[in-house]
Structure formats: C-alpha cells, structure tokens
C-alpha cells in the first residue's frame, strides 16, 4: 500500500509518517510539498498511483481545493480516495470538499494517538468499502 501526503508543513508530514508506520510498517509514504508538486508526481513521476491521498487545504502555490478539483478531472486518478487533511472544522467548508469529490475529511488531531486512531479508521473503512 502507498499513501501520498500533500502538506507544506514538514513537522505535520513527519508526524503523519510516524502514525502510518505505527499502523502498518509496510505502508509506503510519499510526500509532496504543495498541490503542483503532487500533480506532477501523480501525472508524470509515478508509474502506479497511490492507494490514498491525504491533502492539506492551506498550501502555497496550489491549495488543497484546487488540487482536489484537478485530481478528480484525471481519469487515472479520480477513483483514488482523497482525504482532506486540515485544522478547519467549518461544517460548510467540509461539506464543500465532499461535493468536490473528497472521500473523507480529517481534522488534524492535536496528539499522536488520536492521529493514529483517525488514520486507522479511515484506512479500514476505505478497505472494506472497495
């Protein structure tokens, strides 16, 4: 299994990697620093697309919303579960991401154990719904 995390915050990426490794050390994690970087990876660099994309909302160059829209336009990528990953808890904003095709929305937890729980829940529910 391969997971792509798109986030400009290096510490958030490191915490995410640790949490994924805690869940299953066999899961490979790739990172992109913004939406443009992610789209380049997904359309040019990767032979096989990832199994999940975790996408931060607030990033430079290309934000999460625009990146989600572009991913869902691509035939090869549109079926990949995209999980928006942010600190926002605005219900209207979150619903907007679901309407754009997000599979799930993860509010960045404030501690490591909660992050592991949330990621485990998302990965298990996505595996069983495939």
LOGUDREN-200792 format. One record per residue (C-alpha): residue number from 1; residue in three letters; x, y, z. Coordinates in steps of 0.25 Angstrom, whole numbers, plus 2048, in hexadecimal, padded with zeros to 3 digits. Layout:
+-----+--------+-----+-----+-----+
! num ! residu !   X !   Y !   Z !
+-----+--------+-----+-----+-----+
! NUM !    ALA !   X !   Y !   Z !
...
+-----+--------+-----+-----+-----+
//
This chain:
+-----+--------+-----+-----+-----+
! num ! residu !   X !   Y !   Z !
+-----+--------+-----+-----+-----+
!   1 !    UNK ! 800 ! 800 ! 800 !
!   2 !    UNK ! 805 ! 80E ! 7FD !
!   3 !    UNK ! 800 ! 81B ! 803 !
!   4 !    UNK ! 803 ! 829 ! 7FE !
!   5 !    UNK ! 802 ! 835 ! 808 !
!   6 !    UNK ! 802 ! 842 ! 802 !
!   7 !    UNK ! 805 ! 84D ! 80C !
!   8 !    UNK ! 80F ! 858 ! 80D !
!   9 !    UNK ! 811 ! 856 ! 81C !
!  10 !    UNK ! 81D ! 84E ! 81E !
!  11 !    UNK ! 81A ! 84A ! 82C !
!  12 !    UNK ! 80C ! 846 ! 828 !
!  13 !    UNK ! 812 ! 83D ! 81E !
!  14 !    UNK ! 81B ! 837 ! 828 !
!  15 !    UNK ! 810 ! 834 ! 832 !
!  16 !    UNK ! 807 ! 82E ! 827 !
!  17 !    UNK ! 813 ! 825 ! 822 !
!  18 !    UNK ! 815 ! 820 ! 831 !
!  19 !    UNK ! 806 ! 81E ! 832 !
!  20 !    UNK ! 805 ! 816 ! 825 !
!  21 !    UNK ! 811 ! 80E ! 829 !
!  22 !    UNK ! 80B ! 80B ! 837 !
!  23 !    UNK ! 7FE ! 806 ! 82F !
!  24 !    UNK ! 806 ! 7FD ! 826 !
!  25 !    UNK ! 815 ! 7FE ! 823 !
!  26 !    UNK ! 813 ! 7F8 ! 815 !
!  27 !    UNK ! 80B ! 804 ! 810 !
!  28 !    UNK ! 814 ! 80D ! 808 !
!  29 !    UNK ! 812 ! 81C ! 80A !
!  30 !    UNK ! 816 ! 827 ! 7FF !
!  31 !    UNK ! 815 ! 836 ! 801 !
!  32 !    UNK ! 812 ! 842 ! 7F9 !
!  33 !    UNK ! 814 ! 850 ! 7FE !
!  34 !    UNK ! 808 ! 856 ! 7F6 !
!  35 !    UNK ! 7FE ! 853 ! 7EC !
!  36 !    UNK ! 806 ! 856 ! 7E0 !
!  37 !    UNK ! 811 ! 84C ! 7E5 !
!  38 !    UNK ! 806 ! 842 ! 7E8 !
!  39 !    UNK ! 800 ! 843 ! 7DA !
!  40 !    UNK ! 80E ! 842 ! 7D3 !
!  41 !    UNK ! 811 ! 835 ! 7DC !
!  42 !    UNK ! 803 ! 82F ! 7D9 !
!  43 !    UNK ! 803 ! 832 ! 7CA !
!  44 !    UNK ! 812 ! 831 ! 7C6 !
!  45 !    UNK ! 81A ! 82B ! 7D0 !
!  46 !    UNK ! 812 ! 81F ! 7D6 !
!  47 !    UNK ! 811 ! 812 ! 7CE !
!  48 !    UNK ! 806 ! 80E ! 7D7 !
!  49 !    UNK ! 7FD ! 817 ! 7DF !
!  50 !    UNK ! 7FC ! 817 ! 7EE !
!  51 !    UNK ! 7F1 ! 810 ! 7F5 !
!  52 !    UNK ! 7ED ! 81C ! 7FD !
!  53 !    UNK ! 7F0 ! 82B ! 7FC !
!  54 !    UNK ! 7F0 ! 834 ! 809 !
!  55 !    UNK ! 7EE ! 842 ! 804 !
!  56 !    UNK ! 7F1 ! 84E ! 80D !
!  57 !    UNK ! 7E8 ! 85A ! 80A !
!  58 !    UNK ! 7F1 ! 866 ! 80C !
!  59 !    UNK ! 7FE ! 866 ! 804 !
!  60 !    UNK ! 806 ! 86F ! 7FB !
!  61 !    UNK ! 805 ! 86F ! 7EC !
!  62 !    UNK ! 7F9 ! 866 ! 7EB !
!  63 !    UNK ! 7F0 ! 863 ! 7F7 !
!  64 !    UNK ! 7E8 ! 857 ! 7FA !
!  65 !    UNK ! 7DB ! 85B ! 7F4 !
!  66 !    UNK ! 7E1 ! 85D ! 7E6 !
!  67 !    UNK ! 7EA ! 851 ! 7E7 !
!  68 !    UNK ! 7DD ! 848 ! 7EB !
!  69 !    UNK ! 7D6 ! 84E ! 7DF !
!  70 !    UNK ! 7E2 ! 84B ! 7D5 !
!  71 !    UNK ! 7E3 ! 83C ! 7DB !
!  72 !    UNK ! 7D4 ! 83A ! 7D9 !
!  73 !    UNK ! 7D5 ! 83E ! 7CA !
!  74 !    UNK ! 7E0 ! 834 ! 7C7 !
!  75 !    UNK ! 7DA ! 826 ! 7C2 !
!  76 !    UNK ! 7E6 ! 81F ! 7C8 !
!  77 !    UNK ! 7E5 ! 826 ! 7D6 !
!  78 !    UNK ! 7D7 ! 829 ! 7D8 !
!  79 !    UNK ! 7D4 ! 81C ! 7DF !
!  80 !    UNK ! 7DF ! 81D ! 7EA !
!  81 !    UNK ! 7D9 ! 821 ! 7F7 !
!  82 !    UNK ! 7DD ! 82F ! 7FB !
!  83 !    UNK ! 7DD ! 832 ! 809 !
!  84 !    UNK ! 7DD ! 841 ! 80C !
!  85 !    UNK ! 7E6 ! 844 ! 818 !
!  86 !    UNK ! 7E5 ! 851 ! 81F !
!  87 !    UNK ! 7E3 ! 859 ! 82C !
!  88 !    UNK ! 7D6 ! 85E ! 828 !
!  89 !    UNK ! 7C9 ! 859 ! 82E !
!  90 !    UNK ! 7BF ! 862 ! 826 !
!  91 !    UNK ! 7B4 ! 859 ! 822 !
!  92 !    UNK ! 7B0 ! 861 ! 816 !
!  93 !    UNK ! 7BE ! 861 ! 811 !
!  94 !    UNK ! 7C0 ! 852 ! 814 !
!  95 !    UNK ! 7B3 ! 84F ! 80C !
!  96 !    UNK ! 7B8 ! 857 ! 800 !
!  97 !    UNK ! 7C4 ! 84D ! 7FF !
!  98 !    UNK ! 7BB ! 841 ! 7FF !
!  99 !    UNK ! 7B3 ! 847 ! 7F4 !
! 100 !    UNK ! 7C0 ! 849 ! 7EC !
! 101 !    UNK ! 7C3 ! 83A ! 7EE !
! 102 !    UNK ! 7CB ! 839 ! 7FB !
! 103 !    UNK ! 7C9 ! 82B ! 801 !
! 104 !    UNK ! 7CB ! 82F ! 80F !
! 105 !    UNK ! 7CF ! 83B ! 818 !
! 106 !    UNK ! 7D9 ! 83A ! 823 !
! 107 !    UNK ! 7DB ! 845 ! 82D !
! 108 !    UNK ! 7E9 ! 845 ! 831 !
! 109 !    UNK ! 7E9 ! 83F ! 83F !
! 110 !    UNK ! 7F1 ! 846 ! 84A !
! 111 !    UNK ! 7F8 ! 83A ! 84E !
! 112 !    UNK ! 7FF ! 82E ! 848 !
! 113 !    UNK ! 7F6 ! 823 ! 84E !
! 114 !    UNK ! 7E9 ! 82A ! 848 !
! 115 !    UNK ! 7F0 ! 82B ! 83B !
! 116 !    UNK ! 7F3 ! 81C ! 83B !
! 117 !    UNK ! 7E5 ! 819 ! 83E !
! 118 !    UNK ! 7DF ! 822 ! 833 !
! 119 !    UNK ! 7E8 ! 81D ! 829 !
! 120 !    UNK ! 7E5 ! 80E ! 82D !
! 121 !    UNK ! 7D7 ! 811 ! 82C !
! 122 !    UNK ! 7D8 ! 817 ! 81E !
! 123 !    UNK ! 7E1 ! 80C ! 818 !
! 124 !    UNK ! 7D8 ! 801 ! 81E !
! 125 !    UNK ! 7CB ! 808 ! 819 !
! 126 !    UNK ! 7D1 ! 80A ! 80B !
! 127 !    UNK ! 7D6 ! 7FC ! 80A !
! 128 !    UNK ! 7C8 ! 7F6 ! 80E !
! 129 !    UNK ! 7C1 ! 7FF ! 804 !
! 130 !    UNK ! 7C9 ! 7FB ! 7F8 !
+-----+--------+-----+-----+-----+
//
